[in-house]
Structure formats: C-alpha cells, structure tokens
Amino acid sequence: MLPALKAEAVKLAPLVIARHGRVAIGDAIATLLGADCVVVLIGERRASPPRQHGAYLTWQPRPDTTDAERNCISTSGPTHRL
C-alpha cells in the first residue's frame, strides 16, 4: 500500500504505536500532526472473539470527533481451531 500512496504523492505522517490505546487517540495525534485523515489499527481485545481486528478511518479528525463520524472495518477469523 505504501508504494501506491507514494506514487500518488500522498504525504504520510510518522507511524505512532500506542500500547493499550483507544481509538480516539488517533484524533489527538492527527490534530497535533495536522493530518487530514487518520487510520487506527486495533488488534485483539480481551472481550472480543479471537482473531478479531479493526481499522478505524476518520476524515478530518479533531479532539471532539464522535464515534458516529468514524468508519470502522472489522474482521474476525474463526473462533476455534480445527
């Protein structure tokens, strides 16, 4: 994906890794960096089925962004192994 974005002259902000962060942390970081869009990738959560991951995309994030303004793409794998 990175080569395709670079080919389109999309400027990327630094990658930020936040352990135990919540989705809204992306809004604060994007605001500080002056980003137009933020993508937050979330791994497995304790209360979620195994192998469930989510990607939250927010256009023009700001500190008071609501959950309704985010786009979520979620995937889950099998809940058990054969």
C-alpha positions as CSV (number, residue, x, y, z in Angstrom):
1,M,0.0,0.0,0.0
2,L,2.8,2.4,0.8
3,P,4.3,2.4,-2.8
4,A,0.8,3.1,-4.2
5,L,0.3,6.1,-1.8
6,K,3.8,7.4,-2.6
7,A,3.1,7.1,-6.3
8,E,0.0,9.4,-5.8
9,A,2.2,11.9,-3.8
10,V,0.3,11.2,-0.6
11,K,2.2,12.6,2.3
12,L,2.4,10.2,5.3
13,A,2.8,11.3,8.9
14,P,5.0,9.2,11.2
15,L,3.8,5.9,12.4
16,V,2.7,6.0,16.0
17,I,2.3,2.9,18.1
18,A,0.3,3.3,21.3
19,R,0.1,0.3,23.6
20,H,-3.3,0.0,25.3
21,G,-4.6,3.0,23.4
22,R,-8.2,3.7,22.4
23,V,-9.5,4.7,19.0
24,A,-9.8,8.4,19.9
25,I,-6.0,8.6,20.5
26,G,-5.7,8.9,16.7
27,D,-7.8,12.1,16.7
28,A,-5.5,13.8,19.1
29,I,-2.3,12.6,17.3
30,A,-3.7,13.6,13.9
31,T,-4.6,17.0,15.2
32,L,-1.1,17.6,16.6
33,L,0.4,16.5,13.2
34,G,-2.1,18.4,11.1
35,A,-3.2,15.3,9.3
36,D,-6.4,15.2,7.1
37,C,-7.1,11.6,7.8
38,V,-6.2,9.0,10.4
39,V,-6.2,5.2,10.4
40,V,-6.2,3.4,13.7
41,L,-5.5,-0.3,13.7
42,I,-6.7,-2.2,16.7
43,G,-5.6,-5.8,17.4
44,E,-7.5,-8.4,19.5
45,R,-9.2,-7.1,22.6
46,R,-9.9,-9.2,25.7
47,A,-13.6,-9.1,25.3
48,S,-13.6,-9.8,21.6
49,P,-13.6,-13.1,19.8
50,P,-10.2,-14.4,18.9
51,R,-8.5,-13.0,15.8
52,Q,-10.8,-10.0,15.6
53,H,-9.2,-6.8,14.3
54,G,-10.5,-3.4,13.4
55,A,-9.4,-0.5,11.3
56,Y,-11.0,2.9,12.1
57,L,-10.7,5.6,9.5
58,T,-11.5,9.2,10.3
59,W,-11.5,12.1,7.8
60,Q,-10.6,15.5,9.3
61,P,-10.2,14.1,12.9
62,R,-10.3,16.5,15.8
63,P,-10.4,16.0,19.6
64,D,-14.2,16.1,19.8
65,T,-14.8,13.6,16.9
66,T,-17.7,11.2,17.8
67,D,-17.8,7.5,17.1
68,A,-20.6,8.2,14.6
69,E,-18.0,10.2,12.5
70,R,-15.6,7.2,12.2
71,N,-15.7,4.5,9.7
72,C,-14.9,1.0,11.1
73,I,-13.8,-2.0,9.1
74,S,-13.8,-5.1,11.3
75,T,-12.8,-8.6,10.6
76,S,-12.9,-11.7,12.6
77,G,-11.4,-15.1,12.0
78,P,-12.6,-18.5,13.2
79,T,-13.4,-18.6,16.9
80,H,-11.8,-22.1,17.2
81,R,-9.1,-24.1,15.5
82,L,-9.8,-27.4,13.8
